[in-house]
Amino acid sequence: MPAGSDAAPAGVPDLPRTWRPVGPRIAAVVFSVVLIGAFLGLWYSFDEETKQAVTVLQRCTIGFFVFIGVALMYAMARSRITADERGLTVVNGYRKREYEWAEVVAVRMPPGAPWPTLDLADGNTVSAMGVHGSDGAPARRAVAEIRALLDRS
């Protein structure tokens, strides 16, 4: 951000500012609870003879797949975009990227897009899953705020 910019003009959020998707976070929590609950419910519905027939390797395999499912949901839920004085930090799943303001040329989110993309000065584009199109008006507002920050920089 420019050195002399103390007060934010209308439409420009105060920094630091973090955007997170609402719908995908709710879906991640619900799916994780359902996944764990379904496997626990199934396990407790078995009679003792069936439980004894399940080997340790089979139990570990099921536990591994439940863990993978929950880990994927957590990755989706932790996605975010953070703007501060230095630039934008984009967290998509377990990957974190930091961009200075000069590196980000534009942010685009056409109608129907699942999330916005950042156009970078080197010609590359990066998905920004911290704003999710399924959130509707809050997603459009977040893209407008990020654009305002880019215009201000």
N, C-alpha and C positions, 0 to 999 in steps of 0.2 A: 504494500500500500504506500502511497505517496507520504512523504514525511510530514507535511503540514495538514493532513486530513484528520482533524479531531472529531468533529461532529458528522454523523452520517446523514446524508440527504434522504429525503423521503423515499421509501422503498428499499433502501440499503440497510441490511441488518447490522447490528453492533457485532464487533468481533471480540472474542472468538465465537463462532456459531457452528453448531453441528446439526446435520439433517440425517434422520434415520427413517427407514420405511416402517409404516404402521402395520399394514396388512400382512406382509411377509413375516413380521415378528410375531404377530398373533398366530398365524398359520404354523410357524415353527414350534411354538409352545404347545398348541393344541395337538399337532401331529406327534410330537415327542411324548406327550402324556398318553395319547391313544396307543402309540406303538408300545410303550413300556407296559401300560395297563393291559393291553391285549395279550401280550406274552405272559405276564404274570397271571392274568385270569385263566388263560389256557393251561398254564402249568398247575395251578391249584385245582383245576377241574379234573385233572388226571387222577385215577386211582393209584394206590401205592404200587401195584404191580407194574403199571405203565411207567411210573417215575423211576422204579428200580431198573427198568429195561433201557433207560436213556443213559448212554455212556458219558464220561467226563468230556471226551472230545466233542460229542454232540452238543453238550451243554455250552462248552466254550465257543463252538461255532455259532450257535444261536446268539449267545452273548455278544460275540464279535459283530454280527450283523445288526443287532439292536444298537450297539455302540456306534457303528458307522452311520446308521440312520440318524441318531441323535446328533452326532458330530456334523453331519451335513446340514441339519436343521439349525444348529448353532452357528455354523458358518454363514448361512443365509441371514440369520437374525442379527449378527454382529456387523453387517455391512453398514457403512456410514460415509458421509462426506463432512469434513471439518474445514472451515475457513478461518484463517488467522492472519496476522500481519504479514507473515512470510509467504503464504499461498494456500493451496488446497491440499488436503490429505484425503486420499480416497482409499477406503478399506472395502475390498470386495472379497467376501469369504475370509480366508486366512492370509490374503495378500494385501500388503499395505504399500501404497505409492505416494510419494510427496512431490508436489509440483510448485515451483515458484510462480507468482502471478504472471510473469513475463512468458512462461512456458505455455500457459493456457490461452488459446486464441479465442475460442467460442465454446458455448455449451448448447447442444441441440437435443430436443426431445419432440420428434414429430408425433402427431396424433396416432395413437395405437402402439407406440413404442413401449417396451417393458420398463426401460429406464433411460436416462439421458446418456449422451456420449460427450466427452470432452475432446475438442479438436486441439491438438498440440502444435506448437511452433515448428517442430521437426517433421510435420506432415502425418504423424500417427494419430489415431483416435483411441480413446480409452473409455470403456463402459464405466458408469458410476452407479452402482447398484444401491447406493445409500438413499436414492430417491427412486421410488417405484411408481410406475404409471398407474397401477391399480389403486393407489391412494387418491386419485382424482384431483380435486382442487388443491389440496395441500402439496401435491407433487408439482402442479403447475406453478404454484406460489414459490416453492423452493427453487425451481429452475429460474424463475424471474429474479429471485434474490441473488442467485449465483451470477446471473447475467449482469445485474446491477453492480455487484462487487467487481466483476471483470471490467465493466465500463469505467469504474472509479479508479482502477489500478493504473 
